[in-house]
Amino acid sequence: MTRFAEHVLIVALTLIPLRAEAQSPPNLTALAGLAPVAALPNAPEGKAALDANLKVTGDIQTGALQQPILMSFPEQQKLALRDCFITDGNAAQLADGLGSKLGAAYQGRAQYKDFKTFTSISQSVADFIGYTNTIAKSDSNAGKYFFANATTNGKDPVSEAATAILTAKGGVTDVFGKAYGRPAGSPGADSYGNARPFQTEPRLIAFRSEDYFGRPSHSLDWLRGPNQNLFDSPSYPSGHTTYGYTEAMVLAILVPDRYQQMIARAAEYGNNRIVVGAHYAMDVLGGRATALHAVAHLLANDPAYVGQTRKNPAVLNEMSHASNREIVITDYPAALKSARADLDAVLRDACGDTVAACAAADDGRFKDPAANEALYNATQTYGLPVVHRNTADGREDVGTLAPEAGHLLTAAFPTITLAEANAILTETEGPGGGFLDDGSSFGVYAQLNLYAAAGRAAALAATRARTEAIDPSPARRDR
């Protein structure tokens, strides 16, 4: 065990964006990708999607919709309550997707002690998670007030460039509030716009259980306070879901043997935001696309996403003096390589075998691939109707529209090429024509089926490994 693993990281927990800053170029790209939601009231297809969004959200929250979840609905409610907390500093709560053996090994080193303090695997892993999360969270947070009332923080108007995004789409603000009878500032509504399901649904199921730390809690504690007050926190997109998919993707790429299970955990985490009453299905789909889009651009070493100075949690050093530090990742694949080496060493030491062997030793809720896939597929579109007929039929060419998306696979399975990865993503795409799937590059990320794609990529990588074991010639290795 390294000394660092025993150090405590101090972080100010921010579960909702109290203030957003002026939009960066990546933020504007994400806003443009998320903006089709603002134009939904303009056409019958969009209005139908909004109606379906409210119904499916309510049916999931009350348990009326029998989803193929991995546990009973009462148990799912309990997990949803625990998942209200965000372990964004170390991804500890998501690590159960690594399986009963690897997950225990990870969580033995990466823990949250309370709301503000946590431990991590190593400095490289902490920096990698921290930088990735802040980049994706910035995109998600930029959307909150933008889609609510076209401001950066509820009060200050967005830039002309941001305003032009809404204008170009013919979009309006406060889509959910207006569609569901709770326009901004009206009784029971969000002051800024886009009131949440617990404010708009005709029926809400509240429940008691324990929070992430095992203390008695209630779902309303995380909707109206005191643990988290979402009453005046605009709904779209889901920041929790952005976090869940971002850090689940980090763990999937760091531990490729558990890629599909981590994607299933991300889907479960996002779905839990609906179960607790905090978000609509559309919020979750928007949060997922935001996360995958940001992580793909990071893996591609996109200059707009790397090289930024980000605040990392302060490290409590051996003299017990906390020192703030900043982190800049200029070479994201290199940071990934360093984090993976450190994590592999920790997991091997803790589980007493190879990572692959420990990954296969799983008796937890993610042990059944068919059940995992069913859960993921149920959250792919949530059954929302087609909005964009032009993308509803056929497959969109990922390599043409969003070539960086292939890195979501090649980072975990490096023996396949980027072209092969994008072909796999194209072949495994989910249903098209959804409310974000308007033919844009960002819209591609709303259609990706990473569960199916990862299975295809892993199989290709395994076949290639067997072939090269038989014929390890330089010519084949240099393919």
C-alpha positions in Angstrom: 0.0 0.0 0.0 1.3 3.4 -0.9 1.4 6.3 1.5 -0.9 8.3 -0.7 -3.6 5.7 -0.3 -3.8 6.7 3.4 -4.0 10.4 2.7 -7.3 12.1 2.9 -8.5 14.3 0.1 -10.6 17.3 1.1 -13.3 18.4 -1.3 -16.1 20.9 -1.1 -19.2 18.8 -2.0 -21.3 20.6 -4.7 -24.3 18.5 -5.7 -26.0 21.2 -7.6 -24.6 24.2 -9.6 -25.1 27.3 -7.4 -23.4 29.4 -10.0 -22.3 28.7 -13.6 -19.6 30.6 -15.3 -19.5 32.0 -18.8 -19.7 29.2 -21.4 -16.4 27.9 -22.8 -16.1 26.7 -26.4 -16.7 23.0 -25.3 -19.7 24.2 -23.2 -21.2 25.9 -26.3 -20.7 22.7 -28.3 -22.5 20.7 -25.6 -25.3 23.3 -25.4 -25.8 23.2 -29.2 -26.0 19.4 -29.0 -28.5 19.5 -26.1 -30.6 22.3 -27.7 -33.1 20.2 -29.7 -35.0 19.8 -26.5 -35.8 23.6 -26.6 -37.6 23.2 -30.0 -39.8 20.3 -29.0 -43.0 22.5 -28.6 -42.7 23.5 -32.2 -44.0 20.3 -33.8 -46.5 17.6 -33.0 -43.7 15.0 -32.8 -42.0 17.1 -30.2 -45.1 17.6 -28.1 -45.8 13.9 -28.2 -42.3 13.3 -26.9 -42.8 15.7 -24.1 -46.0 14.0 -23.1 -44.3 10.6 -23.2 -41.4 12.0 -21.2 -43.8 13.0 -18.3 -45.7 9.7 -18.4 -42.7 7.3 -18.5 -40.9 9.3 -15.8 -44.0 9.0 -13.5 -44.4 5.4 -14.3 -40.8 4.6 -13.4 -40.9 6.7 -10.2 -44.0 5.0 -8.9 -43.0 1.5 -10.0 -46.0 1.2 -12.4 -43.6 0.5 -15.2 -42.0 -2.9 -14.8 -38.5 -2.2 -15.8 -35.9 -5.1 -16.1 -34.0 -3.8 -13.1 -31.4 -6.0 -11.3 -33.3 -6.1 -8.0 -36.8 -5.7 -6.6 -38.3 -2.3 -6.8 -38.1 -1.7 -3.1 -34.5 -2.5 -3.1 -34.0 -0.3 -6.2 -35.6 2.6 -4.2 -33.1 2.0 -1.4 -30.2 2.1 -3.9 -31.6 5.2 -5.5 -31.5 6.9 -2.1 -27.9 5.9 -1.6 -27.1 7.1 -5.1 -28.3 10.6 -4.3 -24.9 11.2 -2.9 -22.1 11.8 -5.4 -18.7 10.2 -4.9 -17.2 12.3 -7.7 -13.7 12.4 -6.1 -13.0 8.7 -6.4 -16.0 7.0 -8.1 -16.3 4.7 -5.1 -20.1 4.2 -5.3 -19.9 3.2 -8.9 -17.1 0.7 -8.3 -19.6 -2.1 -7.4 -19.9 -2.4 -11.2 -16.3 -3.9 -11.1 -17.8 -7.0 -9.5 -17.9 -8.4 -6.0 -14.1 -9.1 -5.8 -12.6 -6.2 -7.8 -15.3 -3.8 -6.4 -14.3 -4.7 -2.9 -10.7 -4.3 -3.7 -11.3 -0.8 -5.2 -13.6 0.3 -2.4 -11.1 -0.9 0.2 -8.8 1.8 -0.9 -11.1 4.5 -2.3 -13.7 5.6 0.3 -15.7 8.6 1.3 -15.4 9.1 5.1 -18.1 11.7 5.2 -19.6 14.4 2.9 -16.3 16.1 2.5 -13.4 13.7 2.9 -12.3 10.8 0.8 -9.3 8.6 0.0 -8.2 7.5 -3.4 -6.1 4.8 -5.1 -3.2 7.0 -6.1 -2.4 10.5 -7.2 -2.5 9.5 -10.8 -6.0 7.9 -10.4 -7.2 10.9 -8.4 -6.0 13.4 -11.0 -7.4 11.4 -13.9 -10.9 11.1 -12.3 -10.9 14.7 -11.1 -9.9 16.2 -14.4 -12.3 14.1 -16.4 -15.2 14.8 -14.0 -14.7 18.6 -14.0 -14.6 18.8 -17.8 -17.9 16.8 -18.2 -19.5 18.5 -15.2 -18.8 21.9 -16.8 -20.7 21.0 -19.9 -23.6 19.7 -17.8 -23.7 22.6 -15.5 -23.7 25.1 -18.4 -27.0 23.7 -19.5 -29.0 24.1 -16.3 -29.8 27.7 -16.3 -29.3 28.1 -20.1 -32.3 25.9 -20.8 -34.3 27.3 -17.9 -34.1 31.0 -18.5 -31.1 31.7 -20.9 -28.8 32.8 -18.1 -25.5 31.5 -16.7 -26.6 31.5 -13.1 -30.3 32.3 -13.0 -29.7 36.0 -13.3 -26.9 37.0 -15.7 -27.7 36.6 -19.4 -25.7 34.2 -21.5 -23.4 35.4 -24.3 -24.6 36.3 -27.8 -23.0 33.1 -29.0 -25.1 31.0 -26.6 -28.3 33.0 -27.4 -27.7 32.2 -31.0 -27.9 28.5 -30.3 -31.5 28.8 -29.1 -32.4 31.2 -32.0 -31.0 28.8 -34.6 -33.2 26.0 -33.2 -36.3 28.1 -32.8 -36.1 27.1 -29.2 -37.7 28.4 -26.1 -36.6 28.3 -22.5 -38.4 26.5 -19.6 -39.8 23.7 -21.9 -40.6 21.3 -19.1 -42.2 24.0 -16.8 -44.4 25.3 -19.6 -45.3 21.8 -20.9 -46.2 20.4 -17.5 -48.1 23.3 -16.0 -45.4 24.7 -13.8 -43.9 27.7 -15.6 -41.0 29.4 -13.9 -42.0 31.3 -10.8 -45.5 29.9 -10.6 -46.6 28.3 -7.3 -44.7 25.0 -6.7 -42.4 25.6 -9.7 -38.8 26.2 -10.1 -38.0 30.0 -9.8 -35.8 29.8 -12.9 -37.6 27.3 -15.1 -37.6 23.6 -16.0 -39.3 22.4 -12.8 -38.4 18.8 -11.8 -40.6 15.7 -11.7 -41.3 16.0 -8.0 -42.8 19.4 -8.8 -44.8 18.4 -11.9 -45.8 14.8 -11.6 -49.4 14.3 -10.5 -48.2 11.5 -8.1 -44.9 11.1 -6.2 -43.8 8.1 -4.2 -41.6 9.2 -1.3 -39.7 6.5 0.7 -37.4 6.0 3.6 -34.2 4.1 3.8 -30.5 4.8 4.5 -28.2 7.2 2.7 -24.8 6.4 1.3 -23.3 6.5 4.8 -25.8 4.2 6.3 -27.8 6.8 8.2 -31.6 7.0 8.3 -32.8 9.2 5.4 -35.8 10.0 3.3 -36.1 10.7 -0.4 -37.6 14.1 0.2 -34.4 15.0 2.1 -32.7 14.9 -1.3 -35.4 16.8 -3.2 -36.5 19.5 -0.9 -33.7 19.5 1.7 -31.9 19.5 4.0 -29.4 17.1 2.3 -30.1 18.6 -1.1 -32.6 21.2 -2.1 -33.5 20.9 -5.8 -36.6 23.1 -5.6 -34.9 26.0 -7.6 -32.4 23.8 -9.4 -33.4 23.5 -13.1 -33.8 19.9 -14.3 -32.2 19.6 -17.7 -29.7 17.9 -18.2 -29.1 15.6 -15.3 -25.8 16.4 -13.6 -25.9 13.2 -11.5 -26.3 11.2 -14.7 -23.4 13.1 -16.4 -21.2 12.2 -13.3 -22.4 8.6 -13.3 -21.6 7.9 -17.0 -18.4 9.9 -16.9 -16.8 8.1 -14.0 -18.3 4.7 -14.9 -16.7 5.2 -18.3 -13.4 6.0 -16.6 -13.6 2.7 -14.6 -14.7 0.8 -17.7 -11.7 2.0 -19.7 -9.3 1.5 -16.7 -10.6 -2.1 -16.2 -11.7 -3.3 -19.6 -12.6 -6.7 -18.3 -15.6 -5.0 -16.6 -16.5 -2.6 -19.4 -20.0 -3.8 -20.0 -20.8 -4.1 -16.3 -19.7 -0.6 -15.7 -21.9 0.6 -18.6 -24.8 -1.2 -16.9 -24.0 0.5 -13.6 -24.0 3.9 -15.3 -27.5 3.1 -16.8 -28.7 2.0 -13.4 -27.3 5.1 -11.7 -29.0 7.4 -14.2 -32.3 5.5 -13.9 -32.1 5.9 -10.1 -32.4 9.7 -10.6 -35.9 9.0 -12.1 -36.8 6.5 -9.3 -36.0 9.1 -6.6 -38.1 11.8 -8.4 -35.3 14.2 -9.3 -35.2 13.9 -13.1 -37.1 13.1 -16.2 -36.1 10.4 -18.7 -35.0 13.2 -21.1 -32.7 14.7 -18.4 -31.0 11.3 -18.1 -30.6 10.9 -21.8 -29.2 14.4 -22.0 -26.8 13.7 -19.2 -25.6 10.5 -20.8 -24.9 12.1 -24.2 -23.0 15.0 -22.4 -20.8 12.6 -20.6 -19.9 10.3 -23.5 -19.3 13.3 -25.8 -16.9 14.9 -23.3 -15.0 11.7 -22.5 -14.6 10.9 -26.2 -13.1 14.3 -26.9 -10.7 13.9 -23.9 -9.6 10.5 -25.2 -9.0 12.1 -28.6 -6.7 14.7 -26.9 -8.9 17.4 -28.4 -7.0 20.7 -27.7 -10.3 22.3 -26.5 -10.6 19.7 -23.7 -7.1 19.1 -22.6 -4.6 21.6 -21.2 -7.1 23.3 -19.0 -6.2 24.2 -15.4 -8.6 22.5 -13.0 -8.8 22.6 -9.3 -8.1 19.2 -7.7 -9.1 18.4 -4.2 -6.5 19.5 -1.6 -4.2 16.7 -0.4 -3.7 16.3 3.3 0.0 15.7 3.5 2.0 13.8 6.1 2.4 16.9 8.2 -1.4 17.3 8.3 -1.4 20.5 6.4 -3.9 20.7 3.5 -2.4 22.3 0.4 -4.6 23.2 -2.6 -3.3 22.1 -5.9 -4.2 22.5 -9.5 -4.0 19.9 -12.2 -3.4 20.3 -15.9 -3.6 17.2 -18.2 -2.1 18.0 -21.5 -1.8 14.4 -22.7 -4.9 12.5 -21.7 -3.9 9.1 -23.1 -0.7 9.4 -21.1 -2.6 10.2 -18.0 -4.8 7.2 -18.7 -1.8 4.9 -19.0 -0.4 6.1 -15.7 -3.7 5.7 -13.9 -4.2 2.3 -15.3 -0.8 1.1 -14.2 -1.4 2.3 -10.7 -4.9 0.8 -10.5 -3.8 -2.5 -11.9 -1.1 -2.8 -9.3 -3.5 -2.0 -6.4 -6.2 -4.4 -7.7 -3.8 -7.3 -8.2 -2.4 -6.8 -4.7 -5.7 -6.5 -3.1 -7.5 -9.4 -4.8 -4.5 -11.7 -4.9 -4.7 -12.7 -8.6 -4.7 -11.2 -12.0 -7.2 -8.5 -12.7 -8.9 -10.6 -15.4 -9.3 -13.5 -12.9 -10.7 -11.3 -10.2 -13.0 -9.6 -12.7 -14.5 -13.0 -13.6 -15.1 -13.8 -9.9 -18.4 -12.0 -9.4 -21.4 -13.1 -7.4 -23.0 -9.6 -7.2 -26.0 -8.1 -9.1 -24.0 -7.6 -12.3 -23.1 -11.3 -12.7 -25.7 -12.0 -15.4 -24.8 -10.5 -18.8 -28.4 -11.0 -20.1 -29.9 -9.1 -17.2 -27.3 -6.3 -17.6 -28.1 -6.0 -21.2 -31.8 -5.9 -20.6 -31.4 -3.1 -18.0 -29.2 -1.1 -20.4 -31.6 -1.6 -23.4 -34.5 -0.4 -21.3 -32.7 2.9 -20.7 -31.5 3.4 -24.2 -34.4 5.6 -25.3 -36.9 4.9 -22.4 -39.4 4.2 -25.2 -39.8 7.9 -26.1 -41.3 8.4 -29.6 -39.4 9.5 -32.7 -39.0 13.2 -33.1 -36.6 13.4 -36.0 -37.8 11.3 -38.9 -34.7 12.0 -41.0 -32.6 10.0 -38.6 -35.1 7.4 -37.6 -34.3 4.8 -40.2 -30.9 3.4 -41.1 -27.7 3.9 -39.3 -25.7 7.1 -39.0 -22.0 6.7 -39.9 -20.2 7.4 -36.6 -16.8 7.6 -38.4 -18.1 10.5 -40.5 -20.2 12.4 -38.0 -18.3 11.8 -34.7 -14.9 10.1 -35.5 -13.6 10.7 -32.0 -16.3 8.4 -30.5 -14.3 5.4 -31.4 -11.8 6.2 -28.7 -14.5 5.1 -26.2 -13.6 1.6 -27.4 -10.0 1.8 -28.5 -8.9 3.2 -25.1 -10.1 0.0 -23.5 -9.3 -2.4 -26.4 -6.2 -0.9 -28.0 -5.7 -3.8 -30.5 -8.6 -2.6 -32.6 -8.2 0.4 -34.8 -10.2 3.6 -34.6 -11.9 2.8 -37.9 -12.9 -0.6 -36.6 -14.2 0.9 -33.4 -16.3 3.5 -35.3 -17.6 0.7 -37.6 -18.7 -1.3 -34.5 -20.4 1.8 -33.0 -22.3 2.3 -36.2 -23.3 -1.3 -36.5 -24.6 -1.5 -32.9 -26.4 1.9 -32.8 -29.6 2.1 -30.8 -32.9 3.3 -32.3 -32.6 6.5 -34.2 -34.8 9.6 -34.3 -34.8 10.5 -30.7 -35.2 14.0 -29.4 -31.4 14.7 -29.5 -30.7 12.6 -32.6 -31.1 15.4 -35.1 -28.2 14.5 -37.4 -25.6 16.4 -35.5 -22.3 15.1 -34.2 -23.5 15.4 -30.6 -26.7 13.6 -31.5 -24.7 10.5 -32.4 -23.8 10.1 -28.7 -27.4 9.9 -27.8 -27.8 6.9 -30.1 -24.6 5.0 -29.2 -25.2 1.6 -27.6 -21.9 1.1 -25.7 -23.1 -2.1 -24.0 -23.5 -3.9 -27.4 -20.5 -2.1 -28.9 -18.2 -3.1 -26.0 -19.2 -6.8 -26.4 -18.4 -6.7 -30.1 -15.0 -4.9 -29.5 -14.0 -7.3 -26.7 -14.7 -10.3 -28.9 -12.7 -8.8 -31.8 -9.8 -8.0 -29.4 -9.9 -11.5 -28.0 -9.9 -13.1 -31.4 -6.9 -10.9 -32.4 -5.0 -11.9 -29.3 -5.5 -15.6 -30.0 -4.4 -15.2 -33.6 -1.3 -13.2 -32.6 -0.4 -15.8 -30.0 -0.3 -18.4 -32.8 1.5 -16.2 -35.2 3.5 -13.5 -33.3 5.3 -12.3 -36.4 6.4 -8.7 -36.7 4.3 -8.3 -39.8 1.2 -9.2 -37.9 2.1 -7.1 -34.9 2.7 -4.1 -37.1 -0.7 -4.4 -38.8 
